């Protein structure tokens, strides 16, 4: 090593003498060379590139020495305006190439000088290299474009060639000697507008791209500006050099592969054009899927295996980019999390690795400590990579193989010893590899190989066994009935898969997943679990994203199996809408819910608005799908919390009710926007409000909504009936009344249209004035008059469980006033008893179907309806003297008010409330388990008898 140092000293003396002589001969400031001789020695002995370029461009070098001291912490570019001016007036390509290389080399000299002497952050250095590439690309493109325009004329609509920077250039993290990965795209086909030689756009932009590449990539006496790599374009080296937007979009829709998603995730359009946003909109759906995309993990694993094979084939060693724990593993780790979640979380859609870490931490998809650890390790390796390349302007990521190389790297890094660099390098790589394996490592695959393959479950799935053979194999694991059910479901699934003609990727994933699921079935005789899981498998068998999710996430499998065991309704919901599987990743339902209903409403409203922000409101179908998906996801959370015991019965109903209110509010807003854009808005009111309200009845009105409930509603308005809509709509104005009718029709359409995600809510309007023969929407005065003078007793019973849930304050207050007045009418007690009792008898005759060993909780004697009728009777018979009874619409608070007023004893009220809650809880459970009737037991009998006894006291003993 000593000899090497002596040799470097001699070499520097010769170089420095030559530098001084050249400066003096050119009349340059040679004194600054003398004053900074030690710094020059430091840089020249580390980097032959610096020595070579400093002598070649000595005037620029002296300018760097003079200016660098003033901004040693800034690795910014200089002379970019001078470069732009020079290249814009070039008369030929040879002159342009010389100017490009001069600018590239001198700016690289400035970057490495500052890096080696002043040690700015590696982030600053990478940004400077990226900014330099951007400037050269943009100005070279402008020169090339103008030279083509002068020959062939300008393309139609002033179209430009969009230059897509890929990889580290796209992320603004380009290293010192990197090549640049580019793709060229232009907007539409057409022809140039030249008077002499117009040509097709395809030919125009192809020639432009060829000339542009030649200007940068050609090796001259001054070297290359950049090695230009076009292999990432559609169809690679065999594909066209440039593509139109439509061809570009078609390729990625039809043929885009996983690795191309990863490549496109780093894409950034370098030159600024009027067409950039349109191109981003084309590529975004390909890169960022709207669902949680777990095919990402398998794709990364496959790419990593290919890289490792190539590393072995080329016998690459000590490579800090491609080796175990190298830069590429860090990038794959971050991209895997991004591409799984970024379709739904737009804030993490960034091509920059460092920005991605920060965004993932903010989105709580990556722990802050973990993110910082990865950042530090990654940046250290990038710094080592940068210094390796700055030594001789070579694209290398291989650690030195001799002492001289390690000495140079150590000096460049400012390290104390070679051992220090090695320890830091391998420590950073070990950190990255540990994190990479935690996400990409295939623990499940090992489980399948070492466990499932050695069990009966692997044989049952992969071998053609008879029913008797299955019964024998599983006799110690499942009951005979469960085994029979399992065999039949497996056989049906295998037949379906044979008909589907699935690809190898999907079949391989299924072959890994099925034995895992079979081995994790929990209970010997749980038919619901088996049937539920196979319903879901039949739905998702062709969707590799969901299959990968279940293979890669053991916790998701466990939660799914548990929910299928406890709830047929949930398994049916997931089978119908597989996107609900995403909800099992971060199961909020496992945590006891202590937030208030107002907080839940606020959070859920904000969440729905956030979901709709991602949707173009003109796309009605997408809006309807988003609303339905939102409802399904939130209903699943509530149901899962219900069966997990983290949510009480009344809170289940409260949340289901509030969820419906939030969704209906959004539906009304959207419907209003659509109808008013078409017909204008109602006029004749002093305020500019909608003057429209939704009145909830039944379970929605009583805050007692259950899973799959219809919405019993009435719509009212307070607009002037003699007025027309204004002229802001696209079509002819209509009367205010017609406007509100069309508004309600649109609301019903948005709710009841069956889309891919089913119906939003079934809407029941039969409780409106005059029922099915009445108008879809009534004026509030008409509604009040009908309730006062024409409504039947049963309609007043329904009014007990009504409340205005959406509407302006003045209209809600008007409804509350009408409700309070109508409920407070003095009634003949005997007529009221007869009317309520007769209605109950009619309902029981039509709806109650007694069964031998089970009971209808709703319509049976002593069931839910009996209790509701009693409450309604008590309100209607006493509200004229006790107006507090007209405040609430839910049975529990009315029962408490009845006790407070002394109409019921405290004991009566408490007992009936407990009975009511228990019956509702049992009813919810029946819905979740897919049953219509409850099994009779002593507790249920006791509740029914208690309610029936009270009912008979009120109505039969009169």
Buried (B, 14 or more C-beta within 10 A) or exposed (E): EEEEEEEBEEBBEEBBEEBBEBBEEEEBBBEBBEEBBEBBBBBBBBBBBBBBBBBBBBBBBBBBBEEBEEEBEEBBBBBBEEBBEBBEEBEEBEEBBBBBBBBBBBBBBBBBBBBBBBBBEBBBBBBBBBBBBBBBBBBBBBBBBEBBBEBBBBBBEEBBBBBBBBBBBBBBBBBBBBBBBBBBBBBEBBBBBBEEEBBBBBEBBBBBBBBBBEBBBBEEEBBBBBBBBBEBBBEEEEBBBBBBBEBBBBBBEEEBEBBBBBBBBBBBBBBEBEBBEEBBEBBBEBBBBBBBBBBBBBBBBEBBEEBBEEBEEEEBEEBBBBBBBBBBBBBBBBBBBBBBBBBBBBEBBBBBBBBBBBBBBBBEBBEEEBBBBBBEBBBBBBBBBBBBBBBBBEEBBBBBEEEBBBBBBBBBBEBEEBEEBBEBBBEBBEBBBBBBBEBBBBEBBEBBEEBBEEBBBBBBBEEEBEEEBBBEBBEEBBBEEBBBBBBBBBBEBEEBBEEEEBEEBBBBBBBBBBBBBBBBBEBEEBBBBBBBBBBBBBBBBBBBBBBBBBBBBBEBBEBBBBBBBBBBBBBBBBBBBBBBBBBBBEBEBEEEBEEEEEEBBEEBBEBBEEBBEEBEEEEBEBBBBBBBBBBBBBBBBBBBBBBBEBBBBBBBBBBBBBBBBBBBBBBBEBBBEBBBEBBBBBBBBEEEBBBBBBBBBBBBBBBBBBBEBBBBBBBBBBBBEEBBBBEEBEEEBBBBBBBBBBBBBBBBBBBEBEBEBEBBBEBBBEBBBEEEEBBBBBBBEBBBBBBEEEBEBBBBBBBBBBBBBBBBEEBBEBBBEBBBBBBBEEBEEEEBBBBBBEBBEEBBEEEBEEEEEBBBBBBBBBBBBBBBBBBBBBBBBBBBEBEEBBBBBBBBBBBBBBBEBEBBEEEBBBBBBEBBBBBBBBBBBBBBBBEEBBEBEEEBEEBBEBBBEBBEEBBEEE
